[in-house]
Amino acid sequence: MDGIRALVFDVFGTVVDWRSTIIREGRELGRQKGLDVDWAKFADTWRAGYAPAMNRVRTGQLPWTPLDRLHRMILDGLLEDFHITGMSEDDKEHLNRVWHRLDPWPDSVEGLRRLKNRFVIATLSNGNMALLVNMAKYSGLPWDCVLSAELARHFKPDAEVYRMAAVLLDLLPEQLLMVAAHESDLRAAHEVGLRTAFVARPLEYGPNGTADKGTGSRFDLTATSFIDLAEELEI
C-alpha cells in the first residue's frame, strides 16, 4: 500500500447503520402517531428505492436531483403504500431527514480517528453535501473533508465521481484508497485507478439480510472493521 495518501469512504452502510436508525426512529414516530407499521420492511423498502431513483437521474429521466430530494420522492410513495396518514409537512420533512441522523457502526468513529493519524480521510458518497455535513456533526465523524457526488453532478458508480475525488484532493487516482462495504462501488473505483479496501458489514440489511461478503472480487485489502483496517495499514 505504499503511496496511499488519502482514504475515501462510502458512507451509507459502510460508515453508518442506516437500517437500525430508520427502524428506531420509525417506531418512535409510530408511538407518537398511533401507527401500526412494519418499520423494518419500511426501512428496507426505502433503501431499495435508492438505486432506481438515482438511475432516473443517470439516464436523463430526471434532471440533476440531490439525494435529499430523491429520498423525499421515495418517501412520499412509501407513505401511501404503507397507509401512513396524519402526518404534517413538518413531520414528513423530519422523517426524510433521518438520513442526516444515522448512527455510526460501533467501530466507525474510533477506526476513523486512527486512520486519520496517517491519512487524509474523506467521504465519497452519493449523499448531498448538507446531508453528509449534518451526519458528521450528529455522529461525530472526524472527516478531514466531505466530498459528495453532488459536486460532480453524477452518482456513483459513474467514473466522474471517483475522478473528482482525485482532482479535488490533488492526488493521482492510485494515491487514493476507496473504502466500502459494497463490491460494485469498489469495482467502479478500481476501473478509474483507485486502490480498494472492502470492509464487511454483515448486518447492513439486518440479521436475515444479504450483505456483500467481499469474496466476489479482488481488492487490495479486506477487513472486518475500520479498526481492523487500521491494523492492516499498521496504524
Rosetta blueprint (number, residue, H / E / L):
1 M L
2 D L
3 G L
4 I L
5 R L
6 A E
7 L E
8 V E
9 F E
10 D L
11 V L
12 F E
13 G L
14 T L
15 V L
16 V E
17 D L
18 W H
19 R H
20 S H
21 T H
22 I H
23 I H
24 R H
25 E H
26 G H
27 R H
28 E H
29 L H
30 G H
31 R H
32 Q H
33 K H
34 G L
35 L L
36 D L
37 V L
38 D L
39 W H
40 A H
41 K H
42 F H
43 A H
44 D H
45 T H
46 W H
47 R H
48 A H
49 G L
50 Y H
51 A H
52 P H
53 A H
54 M H
55 N H
56 R H
57 V H
58 R H
59 T L
60 G L
61 Q L
62 L L
63 P L
64 W L
65 T L
66 P L
67 L H
68 D H
69 R H
70 L H
71 H H
72 R H
73 M H
74 I H
75 L H
76 D H
77 G H
78 L H
79 L H
80 E H
81 D H
82 F L
83 H L
84 I L
85 T L
86 G L
87 M L
88 S L
89 E H
90 D H
91 D H
92 K H
93 E H
94 H H
95 L H
96 N H
97 R H
98 V H
99 W H
100 H H
101 R L
102 L L
103 D L
104 P E
105 W L
106 P L
107 D L
108 S H
109 V H
110 E H
111 G H
112 L H
113 R H
114 R H
115 L H
116 K H
117 N L
118 R L
119 F L
120 V E
121 I E
122 A E
123 T E
124 L L
125 S E
126 N L
127 G L
128 N L
129 M H
130 A H
131 L H
132 L H
133 V H
134 N H
135 M H
136 A H
137 K H
138 Y H
139 S H
140 G L
141 L L
142 P L
143 W L
144 D L
145 C E
146 V L
147 L L
148 S E
149 A H
150 E H
151 L H
152 A L
153 R L
154 H L
155 F L
156 K L
157 P L
158 D L
159 A H
160 E H
161 V H
162 Y H
163 R H
164 M H
165 A H
166 A H
167 V H
168 L H
169 L L
170 D L
171 L L
172 L L
173 P H
174 E H
175 Q H
176 L E
177 L E
178 M E
179 V E
180 A E
181 A L
182 H L
183 E H
184 S H
185 D H
186 L H
187 R H
188 A H
189 A H
190 H H
191 E H
192 V H
193 G L
194 L L
195 R E
196 T E
197 A E
198 F E
199 V E
200 A L
201 R L
202 P L
203 L L
204 E L
205 Y L
206 G L
207 P L
208 N L
209 G L
210 T L
211 A L
212 D L
213 K L
214 G L
215 T L
216 G L
217 S L
218 R L
219 F L
220 D L
221 L E
222 T E
223 A E
224 T L
225 S L
226 F H
227 I H
228 D H
229 L H
230 A H
231 E H
232 E H
233 L L
234 E L
235 I L
